[in-house]
Amino acid sequence: MFETIADFFGGLSNGQMWAGALVCALSASLGAYWLDKYQGWRRISWSEVYNGPINKHINNQPPPGMWEIHWQGRQISEGSLVILEVRNSGVQPLEPEHFAAPLTFRFEGKKVVHFKVRDAHEPLESALRPFVRAAIQPEPADGDDARQPVPEPTDTITLPLFTLNRGEHFRLLVLVEDDGTGTTNKPKITHTGKLRGGRIKWSFGRARRRLATAIVILLVASLSVGTGVYANNRSLALNATCSPGTLTLTGSTAFSPLAHQVKEAYEERCPGARVELRPSSSEEGLRALAEHPADETIAMVDSVAGQKPEQGYDAHHVGVLVFAVVANESLGKDLTNGESLWDKGLSQEQLRQIFSGGTLGDTEGRLTSTPVAVIRSNGSGTRNVFENRVLGPVPALSSADACPRPAPGQEDTGNENPPRICWVRSTLELLDYVNRTPNAIGYAEADALPFYPNVRTVPINSTAPTRENVLNGNYKFWASEVLYTQPGATGLPRNFLDFLRSRGVSKLLEGQGFLPCRDVEDSRDTAMRC
């Protein structure tokens, strides 16, 4: 499950996690908008725009220069101004018949002196305009001195039934005064009323709604990123299914350093399992698998793109090995025009001349001397890939001699008169020979170079062996790494393969020299895909 989630988000390491967070944030925004706008077909939302005293007292003392507020000849000593915004936040226009009970506002602790309607079209303002009673009552016709009692102000406003189109709003400017208790606190405002098929609700003001929406978006985005990070970390955990016994890994020396990392990690988590690593060559790995059918054996094979799988075995693709042409740093000249051997490299035709035992005319002055070509022995998967993907129809000489080694007990000072072309048995031997032999040139796994200080990468056709160049199809010197088992293998071989192909181990092995299957699924070169 965690691998599925992590694959969806992509992980922060490649930037796709932020895209997932953005999608979640956008979804949260749309969800918040829907909840705010479409919760009921008919809806009235109201909010406080302003609520405060007209003359604010300081230390319970009236400030100098107080405003005098009068209403119908009576001074309002402790007046407050309240501004309410009423909005049709539903999806249907509101008509008077939609009200089951009129909209009423109550201002606790205050008495309503008067209110006005603003920001409304004229018919709506006229419909909501409050009735203003006369300040002085006329004399009664029968001469009775008694006047009609003036209704006492209350703490409520009851609005007449009104029409309000979708998205429209109006504001109530309400003048209130102290109810006689002597309090100067802001009144608590509540509402009553009822809509048929809808609701009336209090909401934040516009600025506070925007702030609340921003907070929700931020929280959802943070939660999305946090979930993605957690899922990514869980998916990268090195979890193994353990089986007791001994497993033999044999074959490709180019893949052996990576297999060694997997072996160490698996044995650490499964103390009852033993994994023996026997680097040889791809051909010898398949031979060992054939000679020991009853043993738990996995053959590591560097396979050329399009090569048919070996018959009689189960083929398990684990990724792509990236190789590089490598040379002793003494071979190239660093020229001031930037066209050195390490920048422009060699063309396939030039490499074909070097590795077929011919001479290379250095017309551009990038080489210090005649190159010493180092190839792999017969049966090497790396050599097979190099001859098929780089050299083309002209293979390297099979009659070359073995590369000389330092005599036992003697210091290795390099070869003063090395052969024009020679062979070694393994990738590590090739890199070691190139590292100690002036002007030597060979080919090896791209990730192994940092361990050999005198070895540098030579681009092919001006293209360097980078991850990007491999995935976009510009760099061709790579091999599909295929692990072969007996048909229907179970137990330790199957569990080890599952461990090797897990997301955590793929991340552990990931680098310039190895691309796991999950990384090459979108490659432009379809032959690269597992």
C-alpha positions as CSV (number, residue, x, y, z in Angstrom):
1,M,0.0,0.0,0.0
2,F,2.7,2.4,1.0
3,E,4.6,1.7,-2.3
4,T,1.4,2.5,-4.2
5,I,0.9,5.8,-2.4
6,A,4.6,6.7,-2.8
7,D,4.5,5.9,-6.5
8,F,1.5,8.2,-6.9
9,F,3.1,11.1,-5.2
10,G,6.5,10.4,-6.7
11,G,8.4,11.3,-3.6
12,L,10.0,14.7,-2.8
13,S,13.3,13.5,-4.2
14,N,12.1,14.0,-7.8
15,G,9.8,16.9,-7.2
16,Q,6.6,15.1,-8.0
17,M,5.5,15.2,-4.4
18,W,4.8,19.0,-4.8
19,A,2.6,18.3,-7.8
20,G,0.6,15.9,-5.7
21,A,0.3,18.5,-2.9
22,L,-0.8,21.1,-5.4
23,V,-3.5,18.8,-6.7
24,C,-4.7,18.1,-3.1
25,A,-4.7,21.8,-2.3
26,L,-6.7,22.6,-5.4
27,S,-9.2,19.8,-4.6
28,A,-9.4,21.2,-1.0
29,S,-10.1,24.7,-2.4
30,L,-12.9,23.4,-4.7
31,G,-14.3,21.4,-1.8
32,A,-14.2,24.3,0.5
33,Y,-15.9,26.5,-2.1
34,W,-18.6,23.8,-2.7
35,L,-19.2,23.5,1.0
36,D,-19.4,27.2,1.5
37,K,-21.6,27.9,-1.5
38,Y,-23.7,24.9,-2.2
39,Q,-24.7,23.6,1.3
40,G,-28.4,23.9,0.6
41,W,-30.2,25.3,-2.4
42,R,-31.3,28.4,-0.5
43,R,-29.1,30.0,2.0
44,I,-28.6,33.4,3.7
45,S,-25.2,34.1,5.2
46,W,-24.6,37.1,7.4
47,S,-21.5,38.5,9.0
48,E,-20.3,41.4,11.2
49,V,-18.5,44.1,9.3
50,Y,-18.2,46.4,12.3
51,N,-19.3,46.4,15.9
52,G,-18.1,49.0,18.3
53,P,-19.0,52.1,20.4
54,I,-19.2,55.5,18.7
55,N,-17.3,57.2,21.5
56,K,-14.8,54.8,23.0
57,H,-14.1,55.4,26.7
58,I,-10.5,55.3,28.0
59,N,-10.0,54.0,31.5
60,N,-13.8,54.3,32.0
61,Q,-13.6,58.0,31.3
62,P,-15.3,59.7,28.3
63,P,-12.7,61.0,25.8
64,P,-12.4,64.7,25.0
65,G,-14.3,65.8,21.9
66,M,-17.1,63.2,22.1
67,W,-19.5,63.1,19.3
68,E,-23.1,63.9,20.3
69,I,-25.5,61.5,18.6
70,H,-29.2,62.5,18.6
71,W,-32.2,60.6,17.5
72,Q,-35.6,62.5,17.2
73,G,-34.3,65.2,19.6
74,R,-33.0,62.7,22.2
75,Q,-29.3,62.4,22.8
76,I,-27.8,58.9,22.6
77,S,-25.1,58.9,25.3
78,E,-23.7,55.4,25.0
79,G,-24.3,54.7,21.3
80,S,-22.7,51.9,19.3
81,L,-22.6,51.3,15.6
82,V,-23.1,47.8,14.2
83,I,-22.8,47.0,10.5
84,L,-24.1,43.6,9.3
85,E,-23.7,42.2,5.8
86,V,-26.5,39.9,4.6
87,R,-25.9,37.8,1.5
88,N,-27.7,35.3,-0.6
89,S,-25.0,32.6,-0.6
90,G,-27.2,29.8,-2.1
91,V,-27.8,28.9,-5.7
92,Q,-31.4,30.1,-6.0
93,P,-32.9,33.6,-5.8
94,L,-34.9,34.2,-2.6
95,E,-38.5,35.2,-2.7
96,P,-40.8,36.2,0.2
97,E,-42.6,32.9,0.0
98,H,-39.4,31.0,0.7
99,F,-39.3,32.4,4.3
100,A,-41.0,30.1,6.9
101,A,-40.1,32.8,9.5
102,P,-38.7,36.3,9.0
103,L,-35.1,37.1,9.5
104,T,-34.6,38.7,13.0
105,F,-31.4,39.9,14.6
106,R,-31.0,40.3,18.4
107,F,-28.4,42.5,20.1
108,E,-28.0,41.3,23.6
109,G,-27.5,44.0,26.2
110,K,-28.5,46.8,23.8
111,K,-31.6,48.6,22.5
112,V,-32.0,49.2,18.9
113,V,-32.5,52.9,18.2
114,H,-32.7,52.8,14.4
115,F,-31.2,51.1,11.4
116,K,-30.6,51.9,7.7
117,V,-30.1,49.7,4.6
118,R,-27.1,50.3,2.4
119,D,-25.6,48.6,-0.7
120,A,-28.9,47.5,-2.0
121,H,-30.9,48.3,-5.1
122,E,-33.7,50.8,-4.6
123,P,-36.7,48.4,-4.5
124,L,-34.9,46.2,-1.9
125,E,-33.9,49.2,0.1
126,S,-37.5,50.5,0.1
127,A,-38.8,47.1,1.1
128,L,-36.5,46.9,4.0
129,R,-36.7,50.5,5.2
130,P,-37.9,50.6,8.8
131,F,-41.0,52.4,9.9
132,V,-40.1,55.6,11.8
133,R,-42.6,56.6,14.5
134,A,-43.3,60.3,15.1
135,A,-41.2,62.0,17.7
136,I,-44.2,64.0,19.1
137,Q,-47.6,62.5,19.3
138,P,-50.5,64.8,18.2
139,E,-53.3,65.8,20.5
140,P,-56.2,63.2,20.7
141,A,-59.4,64.4,19.0
142,D,-61.6,63.9,22.1
143,G,-59.5,66.3,24.2
144,D,-58.2,63.6,26.4
145,D,-54.7,64.6,27.7
146,A,-53.6,61.0,27.5
147,R,-51.3,60.3,24.6
148,Q,-50.8,57.1,22.8
149,P,-48.0,55.2,24.5
150,V,-44.8,55.1,22.5
151,P,-43.5,51.6,22.0
152,E,-40.3,51.0,24.0
153,P,-37.3,50.2,21.9
154,T,-36.3,46.5,22.0
155,D,-33.0,44.6,21.4
156,T,-34.2,43.1,18.1
157,I,-34.7,43.9,14.4
158,T,-37.2,41.9,12.4
159,L,-36.8,42.4,8.7
160,P,-39.9,42.2,6.4
161,L,-39.9,39.4,3.9
162,F,-37.7,40.4,0.9
163,T,-36.5,39.3,-2.5
164,L,-32.7,38.8,-2.9
165,N,-31.1,37.4,-6.1
166,R,-28.3,34.9,-6.0
167,G,-24.9,36.5,-5.0
168,E,-26.5,39.8,-4.0
169,H,-26.1,41.3,-0.6
170,F,-27.1,44.4,1.5
171,R,-25.8,46.0,4.7
172,L,-27.6,47.0,7.8
173,L,-26.3,50.1,9.6
174,V,-27.7,49.7,13.2
175,L,-27.6,52.3,15.9
176,V,-27.9,50.8,19.3
177,E,-27.6,52.2,22.9
178,D,-27.1,50.8,26.4
179,D,-30.1,49.0,27.8
180,G,-29.6,50.7,31.1
181,T,-27.3,48.2,32.7
182,G,-24.3,50.5,32.3
183,T,-22.3,48.0,30.2
184,T,-20.2,49.3,27.3
185,N,-19.3,45.9,25.9
186,K,-20.0,45.0,22.3
187,P,-23.4,43.4,21.9
188,K,-23.6,39.7,21.2
189,I,-25.5,39.3,18.0
190,T,-27.7,36.3,17.2
191,H,-30.3,35.6,14.6
192,T,-33.6,33.7,14.2
193,G,-35.6,32.9,11.1
194,K,-36.1,30.0,8.8
195,L,-35.9,29.2,5.0
196,R,-37.9,26.5,3.3
197,G,-35.4,24.1,1.7
198,G,-32.4,26.1,3.1
199,R,-30.8,27.7,6.1
200,I,-29.7,30.9,7.6
201,K,-26.1,30.9,9.0
202,W,-23.5,33.2,10.5
203,S,-20.2,33.3,8.6
204,F,-16.9,35.1,8.8
205,G,-16.5,38.4,7.0
206,R,-14.9,38.3,3.6
207,A,-11.3,38.9,4.8
208,R,-11.7,36.3,7.5
209,R,-13.3,33.9,5.1
210,R,-10.3,34.3,2.8
211,L,-7.9,33.8,5.7
212,A,-9.8,30.7,6.8
213,T,-9.7,29.3,3.3
214,A,-6.0,30.0,3.1
215,I,-5.5,28.2,6.4
216,V,-7.5,25.2,5.2
217,I,-5.5,25.0,1.9
218,L,-2.3,25.3,3.8
219,L,-3.3,22.6,6.2
220,V,-4.4,20.2,3.5
221,A,-1.3,20.9,1.5
222,S,0.9,20.3,4.5
223,L,-1.1,17.1,5.3
224,S,-0.7,16.0,1.7
225,V,3.1,16.6,1.8
226,G,3.4,14.9,5.2
227,T,1.4,11.9,4.0
228,G,3.5,11.7,0.9
229,V,6.7,11.9,2.9
230,Y,5.5,9.3,5.4
231,A,4.4,6.9,2.6
232,N,7.7,7.5,0.7
233,N,9.7,6.8,3.8
234,R,7.7,3.6,4.6
235,S,8.0,2.4,1.0
236,L,11.8,2.9,1.2
237,A,12.1,0.7,4.2
238,L,14.2,-2.4,3.5
239,N,11.7,-5.1,4.5
240,A,12.6,-8.7,3.6
241,T,10.8,-12.0,3.6
242,C,13.3,-14.4,5.0
243,S,14.1,-18.0,4.0
244,P,16.9,-20.1,5.5
245,G,19.5,-21.7,3.3
246,T,22.3,-20.7,1.0
247,L,21.9,-18.8,-2.3
248,T,24.6,-18.4,-4.9
249,L,24.8,-15.3,-7.1
250,T,27.1,-15.7,-10.0
251,G,27.8,-14.1,-13.4
252,S,28.2,-10.4,-14.4
253,T,31.1,-8.7,-12.7
254,A,29.6,-5.3,-13.7
255,F,26.5,-6.0,-11.6
256,S,28.5,-7.7,-8.8
257,P,29.2,-4.5,-6.7
258,L,25.5,-3.8,-6.7
259,A,24.6,-7.4,-5.9
260,H,27.1,-7.2,-3.0
261,Q,25.1,-4.3,-1.5
262,V,21.9,-6.3,-1.8
263,K,23.5,-9.4,-0.3
264,E,24.7,-7.4,2.7
265,A,21.3,-5.8,3.3
266,Y,19.4,-9.1,3.0
267,E,21.7,-11.0,5.3
268,E,21.5,-8.3,7.9
269,R,17.7,-8.7,7.9
270,C,17.7,-12.4,7.5
271,P,20.4,-13.9,9.7
272,G,19.4,-17.5,8.8
273,A,20.1,-16.9,5.1
274,R,23.6,-17.0,3.4
275,V,24.2,-15.4,0.0
276,E,27.5,-16.3,-1.7
277,L,28.6,-13.9,-4.5
278,R,30.8,-15.4,-7.2
279,P,31.6,-12.8,-9.9
280,S,32.7,-14.4,-13.2
281,S,31.0,-13.5,-16.5
282,S,27.5,-13.5,-17.8
283,E,28.2,-16.7,-19.9
284,E,29.8,-18.5,-16.9
285,G,26.9,-17.5,-14.7
286,L,24.4,-19.2,-17.1
287,R,26.8,-22.2,-17.3
288,A,26.8,-22.5,-13.5
289,L,23.0,-22.3,-13.4
290,A,22.8,-25.1,-16.0
291,E,25.4,-27.3,-14.2
292,H,23.6,-27.1,-10.7
293,P,19.9,-27.3,-11.4
294,A,19.1,-28.5,-7.9
295,D,21.0,-25.7,-6.1
296,E,19.6,-22.3,-5.3
297,T,21.4,-20.3,-7.9
298,I,20.8,-17.0,-9.6
299,A,22.8,-16.1,-12.8
300,M,23.5,-12.4,-13.4
301,V,23.5,-11.5,-17.1
302,D,24.3,-8.3,-19.0
303,S,21.8,-8.5,-21.8
304,V,21.8,-6.6,-25.1
305,A,18.6,-4.7,-25.9
306,G,16.3,-7.0,-28.0
307,Q,18.3,-10.1,-27.1
308,K,16.0,-13.1,-26.7
309,P,15.9,-14.6,-23.1
310,E,17.7,-17.8,-22.4
311,Q,15.5,-20.8,-23.0
312,G,14.6,-23.1,-20.1
313,Y,14.9,-20.5,-17.3
314,D,12.8,-17.7,-15.8
315,A,14.1,-14.2,-16.7
316,H,13.8,-11.5,-14.1
317,H,14.5,-8.0,-15.3
318,V,15.9,-5.7,-12.5
319,G,16.9,-2.6,-14.4
320,V,19.5,-1.1,-16.7
321,L,23.3,-1.0,-16.2
322,V,24.9,2.1,-17.8
323,F,28.5,1.6,-19.1
324,A,31.1,4.1,-20.0
325,V,34.3,4.2,-22.1
326,V,37.0,5.0,-19.6
327,A,40.6,6.0,-20.0
328,N,43.7,6.8,-18.0
329,E,43.9,10.6,-17.5
330,S,47.3,10.6,-19.2
331,L,45.7,9.8,-22.6
332,G,43.9,13.1,-23.1
333,K,45.1,16.7,-23.5
334,D,43.1,19.5,-21.9
335,L,43.1,22.1,-24.6
336,T,42.2,25.7,-24.1
337,N,39.4,25.6,-26.7
338,G,37.4,23.2,-24.6
339,E,37.6,20.4,-27.1
340,S,39.6,18.0,-24.9
341,L,39.1,14.3,-24.9
342,W,37.1,14.5,-21.7
343,D,34.7,17.1,-23.2
344,K,34.1,15.9,-26.8
345,G,35.1,12.3,-26.4
346,L,35.5,9.9,-29.3
347,S,33.2,8.9,-32.1
348,Q,32.1,5.3,-32.7
349,E,34.3,5.1,-35.7
350,Q,37.3,6.2,-33.7
351,L,36.5,3.6,-31.0
352,R,36.1,1.0,-33.6
353,Q,39.6,1.7,-34.9
354,I,41.1,1.6,-31.4
355,F,39.4,-1.6,-30.2
356,S,40.0,-3.5,-33.4
357,G,43.8,-3.1,-33.1
358,G,44.2,-0.4,-35.7
359,T,45.8,3.0,-35.4
360,L,43.9,6.2,-34.8
361,G,45.0,9.4,-36.5
362,D,44.9,12.2,-34.0
363,T,44.1,15.1,-36.3
364,E,42.6,17.2,-33.6
365,G,45.5,16.9,-31.1
366,R,43.4,15.6,-28.2
367,L,45.5,12.4,-27.6
368,T,48.9,12.4,-26.0
369,S,49.9,9.0,-27.4
370,T,48.6,5.9,-29.1
371,P,45.8,4.4,-27.0
372,V,46.2,1.0,-25.2
373,A,42.9,-0.8,-25.7
374,V,41.7,-3.1,-22.8
375,I,38.9,-5.5,-23.5
376,R,37.0,-8.1,-21.5
377,S,37.6,-11.8,-22.1
378,N,35.3,-14.0,-24.2
379,G,31.9,-14.7,-22.5
380,S,31.7,-11.3,-20.9
381,G,28.3,-9.7,-21.1
382,T,29.8,-6.2,-20.9
383,R,32.1,-7.0,-23.9
384,N,29.0,-8.3,-25.8
385,V,27.1,-5.1,-25.1
386,F,30.1,-3.0,-26.1
387,E,30.6,-4.8,-29.4
388,N,26.9,-4.7,-30.3
389,R,26.0,-1.2,-29.1
390,V,29.2,0.8,-29.7
391,L,31.6,-0.9,-32.1
392,G,29.0,-2.1,-34.5
393,P,29.9,-4.8,-37.1
394,V,33.6,-4.8,-36.4
395,P,34.3,-6.8,-33.1
396,A,37.3,-6.4,-30.9
397,L,40.2,-8.8,-31.6
398,S,39.6,-12.2,-30.0
399,S,43.3,-13.1,-30.4
400,A,44.6,-10.5,-28.0
401,D,46.8,-11.5,-25.1
402,A,46.0,-11.1,-21.4
403,C,47.0,-7.8,-19.9
404,P,50.2,-8.1,-17.9
405,R,50.1,-7.9,-14.1
406,P,52.8,-6.8,-11.7
407,A,55.0,-9.6,-10.5
408,P,54.3,-10.8,-6.9
409,G,56.2,-8.7,-4.4
410,Q,57.1,-6.0,-6.8
411,E,55.8,-2.4,-6.8
412,D,53.4,-1.6,-9.6
413,T,55.0,1.3,-11.5
414,G,52.9,0.9,-14.6
415,N,53.7,-0.8,-17.9
416,E,56.5,0.9,-19.8
417,N,55.8,-1.1,-23.0
418,P,52.1,-2.2,-22.8
419,P,50.6,-4.2,-25.7
420,R,48.4,-2.4,-28.2
421,I,45.4,-4.4,-27.1
422,C,44.9,-6.9,-24.3
423,W,42.1,-8.5,-22.2
424,V,41.1,-8.9,-18.6
425,R,38.6,-11.2,-16.9
426,S,36.5,-8.8,-14.8
427,T,35.4,-5.2,-14.6
428,L,37.5,-4.5,-11.5
429,E,40.6,-5.9,-13.3
430,L,39.9,-3.7,-16.2
431,L,39.5,-0.6,-14.1
432,D,42.6,-1.5,-12.1
433,Y,44.7,-1.9,-15.3
434,V,43.4,1.3,-16.8
435,N,44.1,3.1,-13.6
436,R,47.8,2.1,-13.5
437,T,48.6,2.0,-17.2
438,P,49.4,5.3,-19.1
439,N,47.2,5.9,-22.2
440,A,45.0,2.8,-21.5
441,I,41.4,2.9,-22.6
442,G,38.6,0.4,-21.8
443,Y,34.9,0.2,-20.8
444,A,33.2,-0.4,-17.5
445,E,30.2,0.3,-15.3
446,A,29.8,4.1,-14.9
447,D,29.4,4.1,-11.1
448,A,32.8,2.4,-10.4
449,L,35.0,5.3,-11.5
450,P,35.2,7.2,-8.2
451,F,37.3,4.4,-6.7
452,Y,40.0,4.8,-9.4
453,P,41.7,8.3,-9.2
454,N,43.5,8.1,-12.5
455,V,40.4,7.0,-14.6
456,R,38.2,9.4,-16.4
457,T,35.1,9.0,-18.6
458,V,35.3,9.5,-22.4
459,P,32.0,10.6,-24.0
460,I,30.8,8.7,-27.0
461,N,29.8,10.9,-30.0
462,S,30.1,13.9,-27.6
463,T,27.4,12.4,-25.3
464,A,28.3,11.7,-21.7
465,P,26.9,8.6,-19.8
466,T,24.4,10.5,-17.7
467,R,21.1,9.4,-16.4
468,E,19.2,12.0,-18.5
469,N,21.1,11.0,-21.7
470,V,20.2,7.4,-21.2
471,L,16.5,7.9,-20.5
472,N,16.0,10.3,-23.5
473,G,17.7,7.8,-25.8
474,N,20.8,9.8,-26.8
475,Y,23.3,7.5,-25.0
476,K,23.3,3.9,-26.3
477,F,26.0,2.1,-24.2
478,W,23.8,0.3,-21.7
479,A,22.6,-3.2,-20.9
480,S,19.5,-4.7,-19.5
481,E,20.4,-6.6,-16.3
482,V,18.5,-9.9,-16.2
483,L,18.7,-12.4,-13.4
484,Y,18.0,-16.0,-14.4
485,T,16.6,-18.7,-12.1
486,Q,15.4,-22.2,-12.6
487,P,11.7,-22.3,-13.7
488,G,9.2,-21.6,-10.9
489,A,11.8,-20.7,-8.3
490,T,10.5,-20.3,-4.8
491,G,11.9,-19.9,-1.3
492,L,15.2,-18.1,-0.9
493,P,15.7,-17.2,-4.6
494,R,12.2,-15.8,-4.9
495,N,12.4,-13.8,-1.7
496,F,15.9,-12.4,-2.6
497,L,14.6,-11.3,-6.0
498,D,11.5,-9.6,-4.4
499,F,13.9,-7.9,-2.0
500,L,16.2,-6.7,-4.8
501,R,13.3,-5.3,-6.8
502,S,11.6,-3.5,-3.8
503,R,11.4,0.2,-3.8
504,G,13.8,0.6,-0.9
505,V,16.6,-1.5,-2.5
506,S,16.0,0.2,-5.9
507,K,16.6,3.6,-4.2
508,L,19.7,2.1,-2.4
509,L,21.2,1.1,-5.8
510,E,20.1,4.1,-7.8
511,G,22.8,6.1,-9.4
512,Q,24.5,7.1,-12.7
513,G,25.4,3.4,-13.3
514,F,22.2,1.7,-12.5
515,L,18.6,2.5,-13.3
516,P,16.0,0.3,-11.6
517,C,12.9,-0.9,-13.6
518,R,10.6,1.7,-12.0
519,D,12.9,4.5,-13.4
520,V,13.0,3.3,-17.0
521,E,9.3,2.7,-17.5
522,D,8.8,6.1,-19.1
523,S,12.1,6.0,-21.1
524,R,11.9,7.1,-24.8
525,D,13.7,3.9,-25.7
526,T,11.0,1.2,-25.3
527,A,13.7,-1.6,-25.5
528,M,14.9,-0.3,-22.1
529,R,11.7,-0.9,-20.3
530,C,11.4,-4.0,-18.1
